[in-house]
Amino acid sequence: MQYHISTGLVIQHFEKDCNCPLCEMEKIVEANICRELLADGCMDDDVRHQVNARGFCLKHFEQLYEMPSKLGLSLQMTTRMNTIFKTFQPVNSTRKAKKQAKALESELTTCIVCDYTQKEMVKYYKTIAQLFDKEDQFKQMLASSNGFCLKHYAKLLEYSDFAFFSSAQYLKALYEVESNRLNKSVELLQAFSNRHDYRNLGKPLGEATNALPRIKNDFFGKK
């Protein structure tokens, strides 16, 4: 299979035995975006304007804070405060107070890292579908994978039309690998619950020990 800039990251993570290849890819995308925001992004007027308007969610603020450039984060947050202070004004009635409350709350729901990450991930959802259409070896990789968290499975469905004439086969392959994953999770949950029946006291949990962490990964991905 040919590696190039648009497929390398996809193939690399589908070759691995990982919980969800797209979760692993998303971590890399997020980290790259965060590094850029604290490096050249601090000097880019367009980026600063977007940070001003969108800010950061808690998850990505903490990720940025863990990086070496505290100055870069300080500069970006100074920019972001410009927008907050436009919303943060004295009010003289409960009607205006409620309006400002909604405006302030909405400022906490946007994040430029989330925006950039989603934009980049869309390219990979499309690339995966296109690889399935063009590469028989990738079909085998997909079929032997562990499936995906539900968030990323939904995204693969959303962009399945990029498999073109192979779309029906692609959807079938996605369903089969995801069905295997979820059925296994249900089996482990049932086994976990059964082991807590008084008639099964003392019996080892075995693989069912990981039933709840596994279902957490199914629903929310591996952070």
Stockholm file with secondary structure:
# STOCKHOLM 1.0

chainA/1-223         MQYHISTGLVIQHFEKDCNCPLCEMEKIVEANICRELLADGCMDDDVRHQVNARGFCLKHFEQLYEMPSKLGLSLQMTTRMNTIFKTFQPVNSTRKAKKQAKALESELTTCIVCDYTQKEMVKYYKTIAQLFDKEDQFKQMLASSNGFCLKHYAKLLEYSDFAFFSSAQYLKALYEVESNRLNKSVELLQAFSNRHDYRNLGKPLGEATNALPRIKNDFFGKK
#=GR chainA/1-223 SS CCCCTTTHHHHHHHSSCCSCHHHHHHHHHHHHHHHHHHTGGGGCHHHHHHHHHHCCCHHHHHHHHTSSCHHHHHHHHHHHHHHHHHHCCCCSSHHHHHHHHHHHHHHTSCCHHHHHHHHHHHHHHHHHHHHHHHCHHHHHHHHTSCCCCHHHHHHHHHTGGGGGGGHHHHHHHHHHHHHHHHHHHHHHHHHHHHHTSGGGTTCCCGGGGGHHHHHHHHHHCCC
#=GC SS_cons         CCCCTTTHHHHHHHSSCCSCHHHHHHHHHHHHHHHHHHTGGGGCHHHHHHHHHHCCCHHHHHHHHTSSCHHHHHHHHHHHHHHHHHHCCCCSSHHHHHHHHHHHHHHTSCCHHHHHHHHHHHHHHHHHHHHHHHCHHHHHHHHTSCCCCHHHHHHHHHTGGGGGGGHHHHHHHHHHHHHHHHHHHHHHHHHHHHHTSGGGTTCCCGGGGGHHHHHHHHHHCCC
//
